[in-house]
């Protein structure tokens, strides 16, 4: 699961999206807990135990500062040495925190994930959790140190949007935010996601790759159309049964997952080798599935409704909760990029409405206009301040975020980083990182230092 840490998101933000990359969180500090409100609009509902992590190694009480990393749709851990959060805390001499998101990991407000209980899983409640946490820590700092720190927040993908929204909604608590691959603009239909990856595949050297994936899709659709061939075909993916609401999402994510994680060149090479191998289409599809499962842990089982309808709480599961957030709040439903698409052509908005209803056994559909009204959508770049938005050039999720300073707002920073994908700037540094990535990380730390002065 560590490979899914910044994933908004990849299934919706998890499997094509939301894969949240590994930020090398090694849990080198033990978790602590705080009692937060189940419902911030009705505090009489009671409280739940929320996990957080704290590292005060770098804290300087002479100039008190704090950096908060917002965890997202996976079990939380404090991003470790070499990550942007750790390095920023070290360089600006700040206390360093990570806060687990409600309904994920060990921070469970309700005894089960029934649809009725998931009504407390909203962006407003998550932001209120973070605000309450900061206020609680401030009281503790004041009690133990006699001072209250200035706070900056950072994260990526869906929690990257939360970081930007926390600064936007609570500027009296948060001095600034780094929002990596932040999906701040909500909408239901998202064909641009697939268009982006098709454009990337078109850059593969030599033989054209999109047509290969189109052949795979046509073959898969044919095999899934008949009970006589479906069962044998599904053996390639180690599942016994999937229907045409479950399977198309999984199959679309097979080639997109590694590209999302910055492996475009590997996918280009793999598709070329397989087509030139003389293997049957079925054997080529099997090889692609084994590559993606073996390297990125993508399993067909987690796309089945038997898995997604399971309401039992588990710290290791996150897809039912994330799908609820997509179906109830955000959308971002990946639809075919007509006329040139690589996913099943039936994955239109009607498909996604049926998909949401099948999982939650009632009609669910996001009011994305309301979400954008509350959190400003792309106009956060116009009205916001002290937010640094970054995007990976190879990342399809950038089209749900801020890609440029359209409003020439001097209080907003924007960077599109060449040759990288989702949340790359949050990752542990590597000598092989492109210079564009190294420079953006330096800018981010400079901005954090400036905001916290």
C-alpha positions in Angstrom: 0.0 0.0 0.0 3.0 2.3 0.4 3.0 2.7 -3.4 -0.4 4.4 -3.1 0.4 7.2 -0.7 -0.2 10.6 -2.8 -3.3 8.5 -5.1 -6.0 10.5 -5.4 -6.2 9.1 -5.8 -5.4 6.1 -8.1 -8.6 4.5 -8.4 -10.3 7.5 -9.4 -7.4 9.0 -7.8 -6.5 5.4 -7.0 -6.2 3.6 -10.0 -5.7 6.0 -12.5 -5.6 8.7 -10.3 -5.4 9.1 -7.1 -1.9 6.4 -7.3 -0.4 8.1 -4.4 3.3 7.5 -4.6 5.5 6.3 -1.8 6.9 9.2 0.2 9.2 6.9 2.2 7.2 7.1 5.3 8.9 4.6 7.6 6.8 5.4 10.7 10.1 6.4 12.4 7.9 8.1 15.0 5.0 6.4 16.7 1.4 7.7 16.1 -0.3 9.9 18.6 -4.0 10.5 18.9 -6.4 13.4 19.3 -10.2 13.4 19.9 -11.8 15.2 17.0 -15.5 15.8 16.3 -17.5 13.2 14.2 -19.6 16.1 12.9 -18.3 19.6 13.2 -21.7 21.0 12.4 -23.2 19.1 15.4 -20.6 18.5 18.0 -23.2 16.7 20.2 -22.7 13.7 17.9 -19.5 13.0 19.8 -15.8 12.5 18.9 -13.6 9.9 17.3 -9.9 9.0 17.7 -7.8 10.6 14.9 -4.2 9.6 14.5 -1.3 12.0 13.9 2.5 12.0 13.9 4.8 14.5 15.5 8.5 15.2 15.1 10.0 18.1 17.0 13.7 17.4 16.3 14.1 20.6 14.3 11.8 22.9 16.3 13.3 26.2 17.5 11.1 27.9 20.1 12.9 31.2 19.5 11.1 31.4 16.2 8.2 28.9 16.5 7.1 27.2 13.2 5.2 24.1 12.3 4.8 22.2 9.0 1.7 19.9 8.6 1.5 17.2 6.0 -2.1 16.2 5.3 -2.5 12.5 4.6 -5.1 11.4 2.1 -7.0 8.3 1.1 -4.6 5.7 2.6 -3.2 4.8 6.0 -1.1 7.7 7.3 2.6 7.9 8.0 5.1 10.7 8.5 6.9 11.2 5.2 10.6 10.5 6.0 14.1 11.8 5.3 14.5 13.2 1.8 10.8 13.9 1.3 9.8 17.5 0.8 8.0 17.8 4.1 10.9 16.4 6.2 13.4 18.5 4.4 11.3 21.7 4.7 10.9 21.1 8.5 14.6 20.6 8.8 15.6 23.7 6.8 13.1 26.1 8.3 13.5 24.7 11.9 9.9 23.7 12.3 8.0 21.1 14.2 6.7 18.5 11.7 3.3 16.8 11.7 1.2 14.5 9.6 -2.6 14.1 10.2 -4.5 11.1 9.1 -7.7 11.7 7.1 -11.0 10.6 8.6 -12.4 7.2 7.5 -8.9 6.1 6.4 -6.3 4.0 8.2 -6.9 4.0 12.0 -8.9 7.2 12.1 -12.5 5.8 11.9 -15.4 8.0 13.1 -18.0 5.3 12.6 -18.2 1.6 13.4 -18.8 0.6 9.7 -18.7 2.1 6.2 -22.4 1.8 5.5 -23.6 4.4 3.0 -25.4 6.3 5.8 -22.3 6.5 7.9 -20.2 7.8 5.0 -22.2 11.0 5.0 -19.5 12.3 7.4 -16.9 11.8 4.8 -16.8 15.3 3.1 -14.2 17.8 2.3 -15.7 20.3 4.7 -15.5 17.8 7.6 -11.9 16.9 6.7 -10.9 20.6 6.6 -12.6 21.2 10.0 -10.6 18.2 11.3 -7.4 19.9 10.2 -8.4 23.3 11.6 -9.4 21.7 15.0 -6.1 19.9 15.1 -4.0 23.1 14.5 -6.0 24.9 17.2 -5.5 22.0 19.6 -1.7 21.9 18.9 -1.6 25.7 19.4 -3.1 25.4 22.8 -0.5 22.7 23.6 2.4 24.8 22.4 1.1 27.7 24.4 0.9 25.6 27.5 4.3 23.9 27.1 6.4 26.5 25.3 4.6 29.8 26.0 4.4 30.5 22.3 2.2 29.5 19.3 3.9 28.6 16.0 3.1 29.8 12.5 1.8 26.9 10.4 2.3 25.9 6.8 0.6 22.9 5.2 1.6 20.7 2.3 0.3 17.6 0.5 -0.4 16.2 -3.0 -3.3 15.0 -5.2 -6.7 15.1 -3.3 -5.0 16.1 0.0 -3.0 18.6 -2.0 -6.4 20.2 -2.8 -7.2 20.1 0.9 -3.9 21.9 1.6 -4.9 24.7 -0.8 -8.4 24.8 0.6 -7.2 24.9 4.2 -5.1 28.0 3.4 -8.0 29.5 1.5 -10.6 28.8 4.2 -8.5 29.3 7.3 -5.9 32.0 6.5 -5.8 32.9 10.2 -4.5 29.4 11.0 -2.3 28.6 8.0 0.3 31.0 6.6 0.8 29.1 3.3 0.3 25.9 1.4 2.3 23.7 -1.0 -0.3 21.9 -3.2 1.3 19.3 -5.4 -0.8 17.9 -8.2 -3.8 19.4 -6.3 -7.2 18.6 -7.9 -9.0 21.8 -6.9 -11.4 21.9 -9.8 -14.3 19.4 -9.6 -16.4 18.2 -12.6 -18.2 15.0 -13.5 -16.9 14.2 -17.0 -13.1 13.9 -17.5 -12.2 12.8 -21.0 -9.1 15.1 -20.8 -7.6 12.5 -18.5 -7.4 9.9 -21.3 -6.5 12.5 -23.9 -3.4 13.4 -21.9 -2.1 9.8 -21.8 -2.9 9.2 -25.4 -0.7 12.3 -26.2 2.0 10.8 -24.1 1.8 7.5 -25.9 2.0 9.3 -29.2 5.5 10.5 -28.2 6.8 6.9 -27.9 9.6 6.4 -30.5 9.0 4.2 -33.5 5.8 2.1 -33.8 2.5 3.7 -32.9 1.2 2.4 -29.4 -2.3 3.7 -29.2 -3.6 1.3 -31.9 -2.1 -1.6 -29.9 -4.1 -0.7 -26.8 -7.2 -0.2 -29.0 -6.7 -3.8 -30.3 -6.5 -5.0 -26.7 -9.7 -3.2 -25.8 -11.6 -4.6 -28.8 -10.4 -8.1 -27.9 -11.3 -7.7 -24.2 -14.8 -6.4 -25.1 -15.4 -9.3 -27.4 -14.2 -11.9 -24.7 -16.3 -10.2 -22.0 -19.5 -10.2 -24.2 -20.1 -13.9 -24.0 -20.4 -16.1 -20.8 -18.6 -18.8 -22.8 -15.4 -16.8 -23.2 -15.6 -14.5 -20.2 -14.6 -16.9 -17.5 -11.5 -18.2 -19.3 -10.5 -14.6 -20.2 -10.8 -13.4 -16.6 -8.4 -16.1 -15.5 -5.7 -13.9 -16.9 -6.4 -11.5 -14.1 -6.9 -14.1 -11.3 -10.6 -13.3 -10.8 -13.5 -15.7 -11.4 -16.1 -13.2 -12.4 -16.5 -9.5 -13.3 -19.3 -7.7 -15.1 -19.3 -4.9 -17.6 -19.6 -2.3 -14.8 -16.5 -3.7 -12.9 -14.2 -4.8 -15.7 -13.9 -1.8 -18.0 -12.5 0.4 -15.2 -9.9 -2.2 -14.3 -8.9 -2.8 -17.9 -8.6 1.0 -18.6 -6.3 1.4 -15.7 -3.8 -1.4 -16.8 -1.8 0.8 -19.1 -2.5 4.1 -17.4 -1.3 3.1 -13.9 2.5 2.8 -14.7 2.3 6.0 -16.9 0.7 7.8 -13.9 3.7 6.7 -11.9 6.2 8.1 -14.3 6.9 4.9 -16.3 5.8 6.1 -19.8 9.1 4.9 -21.4 8.7 1.5 -19.9 5.2 1.2 -21.2 6.3 2.3 -24.7 9.0 -0.3 -24.7 6.8 -3.1 -23.3 4.0 -2.5 -25.9 6.6 -2.5 -28.7 8.3 -5.7 -27.6 5.0 -7.5 -27.1 3.6 -6.7 -30.5 6.9 -7.7 -32.2 7.0 -10.9 -30.2 4.5 -12.7 -32.4 2.4 -13.6 -29.3 -1.4 -13.8 -29.5 -3.3 -10.7 -28.3 -4.5 -12.7 -25.3 -0.9 -13.5 -24.3 0.1 -9.9 -24.8 -2.7 -8.7 -22.5 -1.6 -11.3 -19.9 2.0 -10.0 -20.0 0.8 -6.4 -19.6 -1.4 -7.4 -16.6 1.5 -9.3 -15.0 3.8 -6.3 -15.5 1.4 -3.9 -13.9 0.4 -6.2 -11.0 4.0 -7.3 -10.3 5.4 -3.8 -10.3 2.5 -1.7 -9.1 0.2 -4.0 -7.2 -2.8 -3.4 -9.4 -5.3 -6.2 -8.8 -8.5 -6.9 -10.5 -10.1 -8.1 -7.2 -10.2 -4.6 -5.8 -12.4 -3.4 -8.7 -15.1 -6.0 -8.0 -18.3 -4.9 -6.3 -18.0 -7.6 -3.7 -14.9 -5.8 -2.6 -16.2 -2.2 -3.0 -19.5 -3.0 -1.2 -17.8 -4.4 1.9 -18.8 -2.1 4.8 -16.4 -3.6 7.3 -13.8 -1.2 8.6 -10.2 -2.1 7.7 -7.2 0.1 8.0 -5.8 -1.5 4.9 -8.7 -0.6 2.6 -9.6 2.7 1.0 -11.4 2.2 -2.2 -15.0 2.1 -0.9 -14.4 5.4 0.9 -12.6 7.0 -2.0 -15.4 6.0 -4.4 -17.9 7.5 -2.1 -16.0 10.8 -2.2 -15.9 10.7 -6.0 -19.6 9.7 -6.3 -20.8 12.1 -3.6 -18.5 15.2 -4.0 -15.9 15.4 -6.7 -16.7 13.4 -9.8 -13.6 13.2 -12.1 -15.2 10.3 -13.9 -12.8 9.2 -16.6 -14.8 9.0 -19.9 -13.5 8.0 -23.4 -11.6 10.6 -25.3 -13.7 10.5 -28.5 -13.0 9.9 -31.4 -9.6 8.4 -30.4 -9.9 6.5 -27.1 -8.3 3.5 -25.5 -11.0 2.6 -22.9 -14.3 1.0 -23.5 -16.6 3.4 -25.4 -19.5 2.6 -23.0 -17.8 4.3 -20.1 -19.9 7.5 -20.4 -21.7 9.3 -17.6 -24.6 6.9 -17.7 -22.1 4.1 -17.0 -20.6 6.1 -14.0 -24.1 6.8 -12.5 -24.8 3.0 -12.6 -21.4 2.4 -11.2 -22.0 4.6 -8.2 -25.5 3.3 -7.6 -24.2 -0.3 -7.7 -21.6 0.3 -5.0 -23.7 2.3 -2.6 -27.1 0.8 -3.4 -28.7 4.2 -3.8 -28.4 7.0 -6.3 -25.3 9.0 -5.7 -24.0 11.8 -8.0 -21.7 14.7 -7.1 -22.8 18.3 -7.1 -19.6 19.6 -8.5 -20.9 23.1 -9.0 -21.5 23.4 -5.3 -18.0 22.1 -4.5 -16.5 24.6 -6.8 -18.7 27.4 -5.3 -17.5 26.5 -1.8 -13.8 26.1 -2.6 -13.6 28.4 -5.6 -12.6 25.8 -8.2 -9.9 27.1 -10.6 -10.6 30.6 -9.3 -8.7 29.8 -6.2 -5.8 31.0 -8.3 -7.6 34.4 -8.5 -8.8 34.7 -4.9 -6.2 32.7 -3.0 -2.9 33.7 -1.5 0.3 32.1 -0.3 -0.4 28.9 -2.2 2.3 27.1 -4.4 0.6 24.9 -7.0 2.8 22.3 -8.7 2.0 19.9 -11.5 3.9 17.0 -13.2 4.0 17.5 -17.0 3.3 13.8 -17.5 0.3 13.7 -15.1 -3.2 13.5 -16.4 -4.6 14.9 -13.2 -3.1 18.3 -13.9 -6.2 19.1 -15.9 -8.2 19.1 -12.7 -5.7 21.5 -11.1 -4.0 24.9 -11.6 -1.6 24.8 -14.5 -0.7 28.4 -14.8 -1.3 31.8 -13.1 -4.2 32.7 -15.3 -5.1 35.7 -13.1 -1.6 37.1 -12.7 -2.1 36.8 -9.0 1.3 37.8 -7.3 0.3 35.9 -4.2 0.1 32.5 -6.1 3.0 30.4 -7.3 2.6 27.9 -10.1 5.1 25.4 -11.6 4.6 22.7 -14.2 7.6 20.3 -13.8 9.0 18.7 -16.9 9.6 15.0 -17.2 7.7 13.9 -14.1 4.3 12.8 -13.1 1.9 12.8 -10.0 3.2 14.4 -6.8 6.8 14.0 -7.9 8.1 17.0 -5.8 6.9 15.4 -2.6 8.9 12.2 -3.1 12.3 11.4 -1.6 15.1 13.0 -3.5 17.1 10.9 -5.9 20.3 11.8 -7.8 18.6 10.9 -11.0 15.8 13.5 -10.5 15.6 16.0 -13.4 17.0 19.5 -12.8 13.5 20.9 -13.3 12.3 18.9 -10.3 15.2 19.9 -8.1 14.7 23.5 -8.8 11.0 23.4 -7.9 11.8 21.7 -4.6 14.2 24.6 -3.8 11.5 27.1 -4.7 9.0 25.4 -2.5 11.3 25.4 0.5 12.1 29.1 -0.1 8.3 29.9 -0.2 7.7 27.9 3.0 10.5 29.7 4.8 9.1 33.1 3.6 5.5 32.3 4.7 6.7 31.2 8.2 8.9 34.2 8.9 
